[in-house]
Amino acid sequence: MIRKLRTALATASVMAAVGTTALLGAGAAHAAGNNDNAAVYGRDVYVGWGNGTIGTCPLGDFCMYTKPGLTGKMFAFGHCEVYNLAHWNGYGSWVNYQTVPDDYVTDARVTDENGREIDRLSAEDGWWNGYYNWAPAWHVQPCGHY
């Protein structure tokens, strides 16, 4: 009888905790926005996972992470072209580890749905950001003539 009572109480506690977590977690997950569905479309995109260090981004590339702190799914770009973003709805992070020749600008251009520039992410000063809002971004061009 005592074992049944303990089991019932433990089950009720777990269900209450799961319910509370689900209610609280739903808002937190929505606020974070980016998940494993985040995608990048373009030529030769390397996909990996960030571990919180800059070293996960290959030298010479611009990298986007789905989560803050250089964590989550990582996308590394090796070409100077426009890449299309899908399901980037919140905060993540980036590293600009480019070593492109001087005839290209190594600032990554971030543009909105109409192709208007909203930011430039420098490979020089402040070449990484651990907490960056990707929600307004629709396209990224890691480097180029602009």
N, C-alpha and C positions, 0 to 999 in steps of 0.2 A: 504494500500500500504506500509506504513512504517513497519507494523507488518510482511508482507511478506519479505521485505528487511532485517529486523532484523533476521528473521528465516533463510533466505538464507545465510546471513553472519555468523550466529552462526553455521549452518550446515557446511559451508566451513571451518570455524575455527576448528571445531571438527575433520573433515576429514583430515585436514592438520596436526593436532596434532597427530591423530591416525597413519597417514602415517609416520610421523617423528618418533614416538615412535616405530612403527613396524620396521622401518629401523635400528634405534639405538638399540632397544631392542633385535633384532635378534642376534647381535654380543655379547651383554652382556649375553644373555641366553646361547648362545653356549659356551662362556668363562666360565660361572659358571658350566656348564656341568651336574651336578646332578639334577634330577627332581623327580617327583613322580613315575617314572618308575624304579628308582633305586631299586634293590632287593638284598636279601641275601637268600641263600639256605642252609639249614641245620636243625638240630633237635632243636626244642623248641626255636625259635626266636620270641621274643616279639617285636611287632611293635607299636610305639606310635608317639608322636610329641614332639619335643623339644621346649622349650619356652625361651631359652637363659640362663637357670640356670643349674647347675650341678645336681640339685635335680631331674631332669626328668629321670636320669639314675638310675635304681634300685641298691641299695647297694648290692655288690657282683658280679655285672655284668660288662662287657665291652660293651660300647655303641658307635655306629657310627651314625653320623647325616649327612643328605644330604646337608645341608647348613652350611656356616661358623657361628660361634658364638653360637654353640649348638642349632641350630634351624633347621627347616625342619623335614622331616620324620626321626624317630629314630629307630634304630635296636639294641636290647639288647640281648646279648649272655650269656647263663647260663651254657654252657658245654665247656669242654676243647677238642674241635675237630676242624677240618678244615671246615670253611664255605666258600662257593663260592659266589662271588660277580658278579652282572650283572648291567650294565648301570651306573657304578660309573666313570664318565668321567671328573671330575674336583674337585674343592675345596669344602670341607665340614668341619667336626670337629669330635672330639672323646673325650670320658671320659673313663678312666680305674679305675673303682670303685670296683675292685675285692678284695675279702678277702678270697682267696683260701688257703687251708692249705699249710704249708711250703714245702711239698714234691713236689709241682708243682711250676713251674716258672709262675709268674703272668704277665710277659711282654707279650703283644699281638704281635704275629709274623704276619707281613704283607709280602706276597710273590707275585711274578709276575706270568705270565701265565705259566712259566716252573717250578714253585714251588721253585724258588730261593728267599731267604730272601732278602728283600729290606729295612726293617725297623723293629724296636722293640719299642713298645709303652708302656712305663713303668707305673706300678701301684704305684711306689715309688716316685721318684723325677720327677716333671713335669707330673703329672698324668692326664692331659687334654691338649688339643690343640684346640683352637678356629678357626684355619685356617690351614687345612691339605689337601694336594693334594692326592686324592684317584685315580687319573687317572692311574698310573702304577700298582695299586693293583688289583689282580685277586682273592686272597684268604686271609682270616684272620683266625688265630688260637688264640683265646683269652688267652689261658694258656696251659700248658702241660709239658711234659718231653722233653726239647730241650736245 
